[in-house]
Amino acid sequence: MTLLLLRNEIKSFFLAKTHSPDIIFLSEPKTPNATPLAQNHERLGYVSFFSNSPHPPALPSIWCFTKASSSYSIALVNSSTQHLTISSSASLNCPSTFITAIYASTSSTQRRSLWQYLCSPPFSNHHPWAVTGDFNAVSSAVEKLSIHPINSPATSEFTNMMISSGLLNIGFFGSRFT
């Protein structure tokens, strides 16, 4: 299974066409569903479409497109304005794998509900779980490029959540600062 996480919807349309990943997460599209990837997802082979917009007319901040497969099934597990969690199961005898895509609030106060979710997900911690996305938080000053100092309490909360949830930072590809 191939997974792709993108922030640019037009670029994701072309990457999906070129690389054909099984799952695409698109964060921060800031557009309604009438856009190239949403309009053409079935033509590209993506039969399932999930978003985290629980209350229209709010625009979704995370979209998920999945391909049909006879070797695994995908289901929406949970979502909020800051995350979308899906499960992937290869068969009835195999444990599910969970994937959570994050696009966290820029407000440290609003991120607390996301931190609570990540520390107590609605599934057993004995299942494989990948968490990816934009946490809008830093764990140290070297992760921030700004004339303003880092928010120490918010940094501590983020670091404590990472420790409590057992999440590990495995790095990234791309621009260091966005």
Disulfide bonds with the S-S distance in Angstrom:
none
